[in-house]
């Protein structure tokens, strides 16, 4: 996220937020406390207070990329150039081969 984008939405760029949070002792705070500080003391709106808190934690070595409070989160997706009914028809045989890999019946949404 660029300095310009964060400044446009929060009133401060990354350097200003990091300086402010350092001065507030945020290095020793848990994530939730940093978010609360940003909300109650500085009026940072919902999604942006999470973004500022996470980027601060990453910049100070308190959080790694993809790290969440309970571990790590990674996902992947694939876009297929095929009609949905054809996709399901081709995937059905894979369900029986994967024996329980898919947790729910494989059928298109109605």
C-alpha positions in Angstrom: 0.0 0.0 0.0 1.5 3.3 -1.0 2.1 6.3 1.3 -0.3 8.3 -0.8 -3.1 5.8 -0.4 -2.7 5.4 3.3 -2.4 9.2 3.8 -5.5 9.9 1.7 -7.6 7.6 3.9 -6.0 8.1 7.3 -4.4 11.6 7.2 -0.9 10.2 7.7 1.7 8.4 5.7 3.5 5.2 6.9 6.4 7.0 8.4 4.1 9.2 10.5 2.1 6.3 11.7 5.1 4.3 12.6 6.6 7.2 14.5 3.3 7.8 16.3 2.9 4.2 17.3 6.5 3.9 18.4 6.0 6.9 20.7 2.8 5.3 22.1 4.7 2.1 23.0 3.0 0.0 20.4 6.0 -2.4 20.1 4.9 -3.9 23.5 1.2 -4.0 22.7 -0.8 -6.9 21.3 -2.5 -6.4 18.0 -5.9 -5.7 19.4 -4.5 -3.0 21.7 -2.8 -1.3 18.7 -6.1 -1.4 16.8 -8.0 0.1 19.8 -5.4 2.8 20.1 -5.8 3.7 16.4 -9.5 3.7 16.7 -10.2 5.5 20.0 -7.2 7.9 20.1 -6.8 8.7 16.4 -10.2 7.9 14.8 -8.8 5.6 12.1 -11.7 4.0 10.3 -12.4 0.2 10.5 -10.4 -1.6 7.7 -7.7 1.1 7.8 -6.9 0.6 11.5 -6.3 -3.1 10.8 -4.1 -2.2 7.8 -2.0 0.3 9.8 -1.7 -2.1 12.8 -0.6 -5.0 10.6 1.9 -3.0 8.6 3.3 -1.5 11.8 3.8 -5.0 13.2 5.4 -6.2 10.0 7.8 -3.2 9.9 8.8 -3.7 13.5 9.4 -7.4 13.1 6.4 -8.3 15.2 4.4 -10.1 12.5 5.4 -11.9 9.3 3.6 -11.9 5.9 0.5 -14.1 6.1 0.7 -14.4 9.9 -2.5 -14.2 11.9 -3.1 -14.3 15.6 -3.5 -18.1 15.5 -0.9 -19.0 13.0 -0.5 -18.5 9.3 -3.0 -18.3 6.4 -2.2 -19.1 2.8 -4.6 -19.8 0.0 -4.6 -20.3 -3.7 -7.2 -20.2 -6.5 -7.5 -21.0 -10.1 -9.8 -19.5 -12.8 -11.0 -22.1 -15.3 -12.2 -21.2 -18.8 -15.1 -23.7 -18.7 -18.8 -23.5 -18.1 -19.8 -24.3 -14.5 -21.8 -27.5 -15.3 -18.9 -28.9 -17.3 -16.5 -28.1 -14.4 -18.7 -30.0 -12.0 -19.1 -32.9 -14.4 -15.3 -33.2 -14.7 -14.7 -32.9 -11.0 -17.2 -35.5 -9.8 -14.9 -38.5 -10.6 -12.1 -36.8 -8.6 -14.3 -36.7 -5.5 -14.5 -40.5 -5.3 -10.8 -40.8 -6.0 -10.0 -38.4 -3.2 -12.1 -40.3 -0.6 -13.3 -37.6 1.7 -11.1 -34.8 0.6 -14.1 -32.6 -0.2 -16.2 -32.0 2.9 -19.6 -31.4 1.1 -21.4 -32.8 -1.9 -20.1 -31.5 -5.1 -22.9 -29.8 -7.0 -23.5 -26.4 -8.6 -25.3 -23.8 -6.5 -29.0 -23.6 -7.4 
